[in-house]
């Protein structure tokens, strides 16, 4: 796992892109990221893996929004993250977790080659108020073991807004999720 100093070195040399970047958000071995101001919530009670599930969008007002248990909120981070060199991942900050907010159901991992704003799958244990631009999580980077022959170029590449599941995309609709650079 990269240290804060190594993250800074890689941002300065272009090995990692974090935009916008603020040195004050660096940690000993991660980079703090902020919550965007939009959320999506699925409309249907039952979700279907094979279909495009409709959602509605909401804006988080400056005075905050109270999240409710039992609801899945699709959000995103403000920062765009990109690297063809490292494995990136997002996780919640401890102060967020201690309020019972979970920021990803299972999708905290970013393949080498991912370029975009991480989508967050947010849910909470108790009702809790959140705010736009709040520090919600942290990105960390790990060095891969072995040659980097495949880069991610899949269904979520380039996302900048909260992105609902694209599980329904198959075959020719999508192409391959990975680019072989060898």
N, CA and C atoms as a LAMMPS dump frame, in Angstrom:
ITEM: TIMESTEP
0
ITEM: NUMBER OF ATOMS
546
ITEM: BOX BOUNDS ff ff ff
-5.0000000000000000e+02 5.0000000000000000e+02
-5.0000000000000000e+02 5.0000000000000000e+02
-5.0000000000000000e+02 5.0000000000000000e+02
ITEM: ATOMS id mol type element x y z
1 1 1 N 0.855 -1.175 0
2 1 2 C 0 0 0
3 1 3 C 0.899 1.235 0
4 2 1 N 0.521 2.227 -0.783
5 2 2 C 1.329 3.438 -0.881
6 2 3 C 1.139 4.322 0.354
7 3 1 N 2.205 4.956 0.769
8 3 2 C 2.14 5.934 1.85
9 3 3 C 1.637 7.264 1.291
10 4 1 N 1.263 8.164 2.179
11 4 2 C 0.85 9.501 1.752
12 4 3 C 1.929 10.196 0.953
13 5 1 N 3.177 10.055 1.374
14 5 2 C 4.295 10.672 0.65
15 5 3 C 4.437 10.106 -0.754
16 6 1 N 4.25 8.791 -0.903
17 6 2 C 4.359 8.159 -2.221
18 6 3 C 3.158 8.558 -3.095
19 7 1 N 1.961 8.677 -2.499
20 7 2 C 0.793 9.154 -3.259
21 7 3 C 1.082 10.541 -3.813
22 8 1 N 1.605 11.429 -2.971
23 8 2 C 1.941 12.785 -3.399
24 8 3 C 2.972 12.755 -4.533
25 9 1 N 4.005 11.943 -4.389
26 9 2 C 5.033 11.819 -5.426
27 9 3 C 4.415 11.353 -6.752
28 10 1 N 3.508 10.372 -6.683
29 10 2 C 2.881 9.848 -7.901
30 10 3 C 1.906 10.85 -8.521
31 11 1 N 1.219 11.632 -7.696
32 11 2 C 0.343 12.687 -8.227
33 11 3 C 1.19 13.722 -8.955
34 12 1 N 2.303 14.111 -8.353
35 12 2 C 3.178 15.117 -8.955
36 12 3 C 3.831 14.627 -10.254
37 13 1 N 4.109 13.31 -10.344
38 13 2 C 4.755 12.769 -11.546
39 13 3 C 3.751 12.278 -12.595
40 14 1 N 2.473 12.202 -12.242
41 14 2 C 1.449 11.764 -13.186
42 14 3 C 1.11 10.285 -13.122
43 15 1 N 1.731 9.528 -12.226
44 15 2 C 1.427 8.105 -12.089
45 15 3 C 0.042 7.864 -11.498
46 16 1 N -0.441 8.84 -10.732
47 16 2 C -1.796 8.834 -10.173
48 16 3 C -2.391 10.2 -10.468
49 17 1 N -3.65 10.212 -10.904
50 17 2 C -4.366 11.475 -11.083
51 17 3 C -5.483 11.55 -10.052
52 18 1 N -5.515 12.641 -9.323
53 18 2 C -6.605 12.965 -8.4
54 18 3 C -6.975 14.409 -8.712
55 19 1 N -8.205 14.595 -9.22
56 19 2 C -8.618 15.95 -9.61
57 19 3 C -10.004 16.236 -9.078
58 20 1 N -10.204 17.322 -8.334
59 20 2 C -9.162 18.235 -7.861
60 20 3 C -8.337 17.585 -6.751
61 21 1 N -7.118 18.056 -6.612
62 21 2 C -6.203 17.542 -5.591
63 21 3 C -5.933 18.63 -4.564
64 22 1 N -6.001 18.268 -3.302
65 22 2 C -5.712 19.184 -2.197
66 22 3 C -4.795 18.453 -1.226
67 23 1 N -3.58 18.907 -1.112
68 23 2 C -2.568 18.263 -0.278
69 23 3 C -3.049 18.063 1.167
70 24 1 N -3.967 18.925 1.632
71 24 2 C -4.472 18.809 3.01
72 24 3 C -5.334 17.562 3.209
73 25 1 N -5.739 16.909 2.115
74 25 2 C -6.56 15.704 2.216
75 25 3 C -5.721 14.428 2.26
76 26 1 N -4.389 14.575 2.217
77 26 2 C -3.502 13.41 2.318
78 26 3 C -3.481 12.88 3.748
79 27 1 N -3.444 11.571 3.865
80 27 2 C -3.304 10.869 5.142
81 27 3 C -2.001 10.071 5.109
82 28 1 N -1.631 9.398 6.196
83 28 2 C -0.396 8.605 6.184
84 28 3 C -0.334 7.552 5.076
85 29 1 N -1.476 6.969 4.677
86 29 2 C -1.461 5.993 3.591
87 29 3 C -2.766 5.995 2.783
88 30 1 N -3.392 7.172 2.65
89 30 2 C -4.607 7.308 1.839
90 30 3 C -4.848 8.785 1.526
91 31 1 N -5.918 9.019 0.786
92 31 2 C -6.307 10.379 0.421
93 31 3 C -7.797 10.521 0.695
94 32 1 N -8.186 11.507 1.508
95 32 2 C -9.593 11.729 1.834
96 32 3 C -10.347 12.242 0.608
97 33 1 N -11.576 11.735 0.414
98 33 2 C -12.414 12.151 -0.703
99 33 3 C -13.747 12.675 -0.178
100 34 1 N -14.384 13.539 -0.993
101 34 2 C -15.605 14.244 -0.581
102 34 3 C -16.83 13.733 -1.328
103 35 1 N -17.955 13.832 -0.671
104 35 2 C -19.235 13.404 -1.227
105 35 3 C -19.772 14.442 -2.2
106 36 1 N -20.194 13.983 -3.379
107 36 2 C -20.84 14.869 -4.341
108 36 3 C -22.206 15.303 -3.829
109 37 1 N -22.888 16.162 -4.57
110 37 2 C -24.16 16.713 -4.075
111 37 3 C -25.393 16.02 -4.657
112 38 1 N -25.211 14.924 -5.398
113 38 2 C -26.349 14.208 -5.979
114 38 3 C -26.378 12.766 -5.483
115 39 1 N -27.597 12.267 -5.334
116 39 2 C -27.818 10.858 -4.992
117 39 3 C -28.88 10.315 -5.937
118 40 1 N -28.815 9.015 -6.179
119 40 2 C -29.882 8.324 -6.897
120 40 3 C -30.445 7.251 -5.973
121 41 1 N -31.762 7.037 -6.095
122 41 2 C -32.457 6.013 -5.322
123 41 3 C -33.283 5.215 -6.313
124 42 1 N -33.211 3.894 -6.209
125 42 2 C -34.013 3.05 -7.097
126 42 3 C -35.491 3.244 -6.8
127 43 1 N -36.297 3.23 -7.857
128 43 2 C -37.735 3.455 -7.749
129 43 3 C -38.474 2.164 -7.395
130 44 1 N -38.121 1.053 -8.048
131 44 2 C -38.825 -0.211 -7.836
132 44 3 C -38.431 -0.854 -6.511
133 45 1 N -39.381 -1.512 -5.905
134 45 2 C -39.136 -2.227 -4.649
135 45 3 C -38.232 -3.436 -4.888
136 46 1 N -38.442 -4.125 -6.026
137 46 2 C -37.635 -5.296 -6.386
138 46 3 C -36.733 -4.908 -7.552
139 47 1 N -35.442 -5.144 -7.392
140 47 2 C -34.477 -4.846 -8.446
141 47 3 C -34.215 -6.091 -9.272
142 48 1 N -33.917 -5.917 -10.559
143 48 2 C -33.715 -7.031 -11.476
144 48 3 C -32.318 -6.926 -12.083
145 49 1 N -31.501 -7.939 -11.87
146 49 2 C -30.125 -7.962 -12.353
147 49 3 C -30.04 -7.876 -13.875
148 50 1 N -31.055 -8.36 -14.58
149 50 2 C -31.049 -8.407 -16.039
150 50 3 C -31.67 -7.172 -16.692
151 51 1 N -32.115 -6.201 -15.898
152 51 2 C -32.802 -5.03 -16.462
153 51 3 C -32.151 -3.735 -15.994
154 52 1 N -32.444 -2.662 -16.722
155 52 2 C -32.055 -1.321 -16.317
156 52 3 C -33.084 -0.862 -15.287
157 53 1 N -32.708 -0.801 -14.037
158 53 2 C -33.624 -0.462 -12.952
159 53 3 C -33.782 1.046 -12.851
160 54 1 N -35.019 1.556 -12.961
161 54 2 C -35.216 3.011 -12.91
162 54 3 C -34.857 3.59 -11.545
163 55 1 N -34.394 4.826 -11.581
164 55 2 C -34.027 5.518 -10.343
165 55 3 C -34.472 6.969 -10.436
166 56 1 N -34.524 7.609 -9.295
167 56 2 C -34.79 9.047 -9.276
168 56 3 C -33.585 9.728 -8.649
169 57 1 N -33.333 10.952 -9.102
170 57 2 C -32.18 11.693 -8.608
171 57 3 C -32.63 12.74 -7.603
172 58 1 N -31.816 12.953 -6.598
173 58 2 C -32.069 14.004 -5.623
174 58 3 C -30.779 14.773 -5.384
175 59 1 N -30.924 16.027 -5.017
176 59 2 C -29.777 16.87 -4.679
177 59 3 C -29.7 16.993 -3.171
178 60 1 N -28.488 16.857 -2.64
179 60 2 C -28.279 17.033 -1.2
180 60 3 C -28.186 18.537 -0.95
181 61 1 N -29.137 19.113 -0.208
182 61 2 C -29.08 20.557 0.029
183 61 3 C -27.954 20.92 0.998
184 62 1 N -27.565 22.174 0.991
185 62 2 C -26.492 22.65 1.881
186 62 3 C -26.797 22.368 3.348
187 63 1 N -28.092 22.409 3.721
188 63 2 C -28.472 22.146 5.12
189 63 3 C -28.492 20.654 5.442
190 64 1 N -28.179 19.814 4.457
191 64 2 C -28.057 18.385 4.675
192 64 3 C -29.298 17.606 4.29
193 65 1 N -29.155 16.298 4.263
194 65 2 C -30.222 15.364 3.915
195 65 3 C -30.158 14.204 4.896
196 66 1 N -31.297 13.818 5.433
197 66 2 C -31.331 12.691 6.376
198 66 3 C -31.508 11.395 5.595
199 67 1 N -30.52 10.513 5.723
200 67 2 C -30.599 9.184 5.122
201 67 3 C -31.433 8.29 6.031
202 68 1 N -32.173 7.369 5.419
203 68 2 C -33.04 6.453 6.159
204 68 3 C -32.532 5.017 6.041
205 69 1 N -32.545 4.262 7.135
206 69 2 C -32.177 2.844 7.06
207 69 3 C -33.106 2.111 6.083
208 70 1 N -32.602 1.071 5.465
209 70 2 C -33.402 0.278 4.545
210 70 3 C -33.431 0.822 3.131
211 71 1 N -32.769 1.935 2.881
212 71 2 C -32.721 2.543 1.544
213 71 3 C -31.286 2.489 1.043
214 72 1 N -31.128 2.224 -0.237
215 72 2 C -29.809 2.244 -0.869
216 72 3 C -29.687 3.549 -1.651
217 73 1 N -28.663 4.326 -1.335
218 73 2 C -28.416 5.608 -1.992
219 73 3 C -27.171 5.454 -2.863
220 74 1 N -27.3 5.783 -4.138
221 74 2 C -26.161 5.738 -5.049
222 74 3 C -25.601 7.154 -5.134
223 75 1 N -24.386 7.339 -4.657
224 75 2 C -23.735 8.644 -4.662
225 75 3 C -22.411 8.566 -5.399
226 76 1 N -21.606 9.589 -5.254
227 76 2 C -20.276 9.558 -5.855
228 76 3 C -19.348 10.508 -5.104
229 77 1 N -18.07 10.347 -5.391
230 77 2 C -17.089 11.266 -4.825
231 77 3 C -16.852 12.394 -5.821
232 78 1 N -16.421 13.522 -5.312
233 78 2 C -16.124 14.691 -6.149
234 78 3 C -14.845 14.48 -6.96
235 79 1 N -13.883 13.824 -6.375
236 79 2 C -12.568 13.67 -6.999
237 79 3 C -12.578 12.605 -8.096
238 80 1 N -11.963 12.93 -9.229
239 80 2 C -11.741 11.959 -10.297
240 80 3 C -10.413 11.257 -10.016
241 81 1 N -10.432 9.939 -10.062
242 81 2 C -9.265 9.123 -9.768
243 81 3 C -8.884 8.36 -11.028
244 82 1 N -7.599 8.344 -11.37
245 82 2 C -7.138 7.591 -12.537
246 82 3 C -5.706 7.118 -12.314
247 83 1 N -5.449 5.873 -12.681
248 83 2 C -4.086 5.351 -12.689
249 83 3 C -4.033 4.074 -13.521
250 84 1 N -3.003 3.973 -14.342
251 84 2 C -2.727 2.75 -15.088
252 84 3 C -1.601 1.969 -14.406
253 85 1 N -1.242 2.392 -13.224
254 85 2 C -0.065 1.867 -12.549
255 85 3 C -0.381 1.148 -11.235
256 86 1 N -1.45 1.565 -10.563
257 86 2 C -1.764 1.05 -9.233
258 86 3 C -3.202 0.544 -9.142
259 87 1 N -3.466 -0.249 -8.121
260 87 2 C -4.81 -0.706 -7.788
261 87 3 C -5.362 0.302 -6.783
262 88 1 N -6.494 0.911 -7.108
263 88 2 C -7.089 1.877 -6.185
264 88 3 C -8.297 1.244 -5.508
265 89 1 N -8.627 1.761 -4.343
266 89 2 C -9.803 1.279 -3.61
267 89 3 C -10.311 2.404 -2.728
268 90 1 N -11.621 2.398 -2.476
269 90 2 C -12.241 3.396 -1.606
270 90 3 C -12.817 2.691 -0.396
271 91 1 N -12.72 3.342 0.721
272 91 2 C -13.311 2.834 1.95
273 91 3 C -13.788 4.02 2.766
274 92 1 N -14.649 3.759 3.729
275 92 2 C -15.176 4.827 4.562
276 92 3 C -14.155 5.339 5.554
277 93 1 N -14.347 6.552 5.976
278 93 2 C -13.528 7.118 7.052
279 93 3 C -14.072 6.603 8.374
280 94 1 N -13.245 6.5 9.387
281 94 2 C -13.691 5.944 10.661
282 94 3 C -14.792 6.778 11.302
283 95 1 N -14.723 8.102 11.182
284 95 2 C -15.762 8.952 11.784
285 95 3 C -17.105 8.767 11.09
286 96 1 N -17.103 8.414 9.812
287 96 2 C -18.331 8.134 9.062
288 96 3 C -18.891 6.77 9.494
289 97 1 N -18.025 5.787 9.57
290 97 2 C -18.43 4.451 10.002
291 97 3 C -18.976 4.442 11.424
292 98 1 N -18.44 5.272 12.279
293 98 2 C -18.891 5.324 13.682
294 98 3 C -20.262 5.959 13.831
295 99 1 N -20.76 6.555 12.738
296 99 2 C -22.142 7.041 12.724
297 99 3 C -23.069 6.036 12.036
298 100 1 N -22.533 4.864 11.674
299 100 2 C -23.34 3.824 11.062
300 100 3 C -23.589 4.023 9.579
301 101 1 N -22.726 4.793 8.909
302 101 2 C -22.847 5.006 7.464
303 101 3 C -21.839 4.087 6.773
304 102 1 N -22.332 3.282 5.852
305 102 2 C -21.469 2.436 5.033
306 102 3 C -21.478 3.023 3.634
307 103 1 N -20.297 3.185 3.022
308 103 2 C -20.238 3.886 1.732
309 103 3 C -20.109 2.967 0.529
310 104 1 N -19.9 1.676 0.759
311 104 2 C -19.938 0.756 -0.38
312 104 3 C -20.407 -0.618 0.081
313 105 1 N -21.313 -1.179 -0.717
314 105 2 C -21.852 -2.5 -0.409
315 105 3 C -20.802 -3.566 -0.693
316 106 1 N -20.234 -3.558 -1.881
317 106 2 C -19.152 -4.485 -2.23
318 106 3 C -18.176 -3.886 -3.224
319 107 1 N -18.508 -2.76 -3.823
320 107 2 C -17.741 -2.249 -4.962
321 107 3 C -16.742 -1.172 -4.555
322 108 1 N -15.85 -1.472 -3.632
323 108 2 C -14.863 -0.5 -3.209
324 108 3 C -13.551 -0.574 -3.96
325 109 1 N -13.452 -1.529 -4.861
326 109 2 C -12.21 -1.861 -5.537
327 109 3 C -12.182 -1.26 -6.939
328 110 1 N -11.072 -0.678 -7.334
329 110 2 C -10.914 -0.143 -8.684
330 110 3 C -9.792 -0.861 -9.411
331 111 1 N -10.113 -1.478 -10.532
332 111 2 C -9.088 -2.171 -11.317
333 111 3 C -8.061 -1.19 -11.859
334 112 1 N -6.87 -1.691 -12.125
335 112 2 C -5.829 -0.886 -12.762
336 112 3 C -6.38 -0.388 -14.095
337 113 1 N -6.297 0.903 -14.318
338 113 2 C -6.807 1.49 -15.546
339 113 3 C -8.123 2.222 -15.365
340 114 1 N -8.776 2.071 -14.187
341 114 2 C -10.025 2.796 -13.953
342 114 3 C -9.747 4.295 -13.975
343 115 1 N -10.662 5.038 -14.589
344 115 2 C -10.567 6.495 -14.663
345 115 3 C -11.974 7.044 -14.479
346 116 1 N -12.233 7.671 -13.349
347 116 2 C -13.554 8.238 -13.105
348 116 3 C -13.75 8.613 -11.65
349 117 1 N -14.963 9.019 -11.353
350 117 2 C -15.35 9.353 -9.987
351 117 3 C -16.009 8.113 -9.391
352 118 1 N -15.458 7.606 -8.325
353 118 2 C -16.02 6.413 -7.701
354 118 3 C -17.495 6.62 -7.375
355 119 1 N -18.308 5.618 -7.696
356 119 2 C -19.695 5.575 -7.246
357 119 3 C -19.71 4.935 -5.868
358 120 1 N -20.556 5.45 -5.004
359 120 2 C -20.706 4.925 -3.651
360 120 3 C -22.081 4.28 -3.506
361 121 1 N -22.149 3.132 -2.862
362 121 2 C -23.417 2.485 -2.521
363 121 3 C -23.616 2.734 -1.034
364 122 1 N -24.365 3.763 -0.699
365 122 2 C -24.463 4.252 0.673
366 122 3 C -25.713 3.715 1.352
367 123 1 N -25.541 3.217 2.557
368 123 2 C -26.676 2.868 3.396
369 123 3 C -26.29 3.137 4.842
370 124 1 N -27.293 3.187 5.719
371 124 2 C -27.026 3.568 7.104
372 124 3 C -27.779 2.665 8.074
373 125 1 N -27.278 2.613 9.294
374 125 2 C -27.866 1.793 10.352
375 125 3 C -28.994 2.543 11.053
376 126 1 N -28.806 3.833 11.293
377 126 2 C -29.795 4.7 11.927
378 126 3 C -29.996 5.92 11.026
379 127 1 N -31.092 6.646 11.169
380 127 2 C -31.209 7.892 10.398
381 127 3 C -30.025 8.809 10.705
382 128 1 N -29.469 9.409 9.678
383 128 2 C -28.281 10.25 9.851
384 128 3 C -28.281 11.338 8.778
385 129 1 N -27.883 12.537 9.17
386 129 2 C -27.818 13.663 8.234
387 129 3 C -26.435 13.717 7.598
388 130 1 N -26.44 13.839 6.261
389 130 2 C -25.188 13.997 5.508
390 130 3 C -25.228 15.338 4.774
391 131 1 N -24.064 15.77 4.306
392 131 2 C -23.936 17.076 3.667
393 131 3 C -23.129 16.952 2.379
394 132 1 N -23.417 17.805 1.389
395 132 2 C -22.578 17.794 0.185
396 132 3 C -21.17 18.263 0.548
397 133 1 N -20.191 17.732 -0.126
398 133 2 C -18.767 18.084 0.055
399 133 3 C -18.159 17.575 1.361
400 134 1 N -18.915 16.826 2.162
401 134 2 C -18.328 16.306 3.408
402 134 3 C -17.283 15.241 3.079
403 135 1 N -16.283 15.124 3.945
404 135 2 C -15.301 14.058 3.783
405 135 3 C -16.01 12.747 4.103
406 136 1 N -16.152 11.887 3.097
407 136 2 C -16.95 10.665 3.239
408 136 3 C -16.095 9.405 3.258
409 137 1 N -14.966 9.444 2.561
410 137 2 C -14.16 8.229 2.446
411 137 3 C -12.713 8.535 2.2
412 138 1 N -11.991 7.475 1.896
413 138 2 C -10.575 7.612 1.596
414 138 3 C -10.202 6.635 0.489
415 139 1 N -9.364 7.116 -0.406
416 139 2 C -8.842 6.294 -1.497
417 139 3 C -7.45 5.847 -1.094
418 140 1 N -7.179 4.585 -1.324
419 140 2 C -5.815 4.115 -1.105
420 140 3 C -5.356 3.35 -2.337
421 141 1 N -4.063 3.208 -2.474
422 141 2 C -3.459 2.627 -3.661
423 141 3 C -2.5 1.524 -3.255
424 142 1 N -2.553 0.421 -4.002
425 142 2 C -1.656 -0.706 -3.761
426 142 3 C -0.866 -0.984 -5.027
427 143 1 N 0.351 -1.437 -4.826
428 143 2 C 1.196 -1.778 -5.959
429 143 3 C 0.875 -3.206 -6.398
430 144 1 N 0.671 -3.433 -7.697
431 144 2 C 0.363 -4.784 -8.153
432 144 3 C 1.593 -5.681 -8.103
433 145 1 N 1.347 -6.961 -7.961
434 145 2 C 2.412 -7.952 -8.006
435 145 3 C 2.288 -8.668 -9.342
436 146 1 N 3.279 -8.549 -10.192
437 146 2 C 3.236 -9.163 -11.514
438 146 3 C 3.065 -8.111 -12.599
439 147 1 N 3.207 -8.533 -13.851
440 147 2 C 3.086 -7.577 -14.952
441 147 3 C 1.658 -7.056 -15.095
442 148 1 N 1.527 -5.809 -15.51
443 148 2 C 0.223 -5.192 -15.744
444 148 3 C -0.065 -5.308 -17.242
445 149 1 N -0.735 -6.404 -17.627
446 149 2 C -1.037 -6.665 -19.03
447 149 3 C -2.452 -6.244 -19.42
448 150 1 N -3.343 -6.108 -18.445
449 150 2 C -4.731 -5.756 -18.714
450 150 3 C -5.082 -4.481 -17.963
451 151 1 N -5.777 -3.584 -18.634
452 151 2 C -6.258 -2.355 -18.015
453 151 3 C -7.778 -2.33 -18.087
454 152 1 N -8.408 -1.806 -17.056
455 152 2 C -9.858 -1.699 -17.034
456 152 3 C -10.318 -0.671 -18.06
457 153 1 N -11.297 -1.031 -18.861
458 153 2 C -11.896 -0.125 -19.846
459 153 3 C -13.383 -0.436 -19.968
460 154 1 N -14.008 -0.813 -18.853
461 154 2 C -15.344 -1.375 -18.872
462 154 3 C -16.504 -0.423 -18.703
463 155 1 N -17.606 -0.99 -18.286
464 155 2 C -18.918 -0.329 -18.262
465 155 3 C -18.995 0.891 -17.358
466 156 1 N -18.069 1.043 -16.432
467 156 2 C -18.113 2.206 -15.545
468 156 3 C -16.966 3.182 -15.796
469 157 1 N -16.179 2.919 -16.841
470 157 2 C -15.057 3.798 -17.169
471 157 3 C -15.567 5.198 -17.512
472 158 1 N -14.946 6.213 -16.952
473 158 2 C -15.274 7.593 -17.269
474 158 3 C -16.493 8.141 -16.533
475 159 1 N -17.065 7.37 -15.62
476 159 2 C -18.249 7.868 -14.911
477 159 3 C -17.887 9.104 -14.1
478 160 1 N -18.808 10.071 -14.084
479 160 2 C -18.574 11.287 -13.309
480 160 3 C -19.744 11.582 -12.374
481 161 1 N -20.89 11.004 -12.615
482 161 2 C -22.093 11.183 -11.794
483 161 3 C -22.383 9.878 -11.052
484 162 1 N -23.246 9.905 -10.04
485 162 2 C -23.657 8.646 -9.422
486 162 3 C -24.203 7.707 -10.503
487 163 1 N -23.681 6.492 -10.568
488 163 2 C -24.015 5.565 -11.649
489 163 3 C -24.672 4.314 -11.082
490 164 1 N -25.92 4.074 -11.482
491 164 2 C -26.616 2.871 -11.045
492 164 3 C -26.039 1.658 -11.762
493 165 1 N -26.482 0.469 -11.363
494 165 2 C -25.954 -0.772 -11.925
495 165 3 C -26.143 -0.842 -13.43
496 166 1 N -25.109 -1.305 -14.093
497 166 2 C -25.174 -1.557 -15.536
498 166 3 C -25.071 -3.059 -15.798
499 167 1 N -25.541 -3.865 -14.836
500 167 2 C -25.444 -5.324 -14.926
501 167 3 C -26.17 -5.888 -16.13
502 168 1 N -27.153 -5.163 -16.658
503 168 2 C -27.934 -5.643 -17.792
504 168 3 C -27.158 -5.586 -19.105
505 169 1 N -26.065 -4.842 -19.158
506 169 2 C -25.285 -4.733 -20.4
507 169 3 C -24.499 -6.014 -20.618
508 170 1 N -24.654 -6.584 -21.798
509 170 2 C -24.011 -7.863 -22.119
510 170 3 C -23.351 -7.79 -23.492
511 171 1 N -22.369 -8.636 -23.696
512 171 2 C -21.763 -8.879 -25.001
513 171 3 C -21.486 -7.647 -25.832
514 172 1 N -22.096 -7.583 -27.014
515 172 2 C -21.812 -6.512 -27.972
516 172 3 C -22.264 -5.148 -27.474
517 173 1 N -23.173 -5.111 -26.482
518 173 2 C -23.583 -3.822 -25.912
519 173 3 C -22.433 -3.2 -25.146
520 174 1 N -21.538 -4.015 -24.685
521 174 2 C -20.512 -3.567 -23.767
522 174 3 C -19.108 -3.729 -24.319
523 175 1 N -18.844 -4.824 -24.981
524 175 2 C -17.47 -5.143 -25.354
525 175 3 C -16.767 -5.748 -24.15
526 176 1 N -15.479 -5.867 -24.232
527 176 2 C -14.717 -6.436 -23.13
528 176 3 C -14.47 -5.379 -22.067
529 177 1 N -14.53 -5.768 -20.798
530 177 2 C -14.268 -4.825 -19.706
531 177 3 C -12.781 -4.474 -19.585
532 178 1 N -11.921 -5.239 -20.254
533 178 2 C -10.492 -5.055 -20.072
534 178 3 C -9.789 -4.901 -21.403
535 179 1 N -8.75 -4.087 -21.393
536 179 2 C -7.939 -3.843 -22.576
537 179 3 C -6.614 -4.564 -22.364
538 180 1 N -6.248 -5.429 -23.294
539 180 2 C -4.975 -6.136 -23.217
540 180 3 C -3.907 -5.267 -23.844
541 181 1 N -2.951 -4.821 -23.034
542 181 2 C -1.928 -3.928 -23.574
543 181 3 C -0.7 -4.672 -24.083
544 182 1 N -0.623 -5.993 -23.833
545 182 2 C 0.544 -6.774 -24.241
546 182 3 C 0.534 -7.049 -25.665
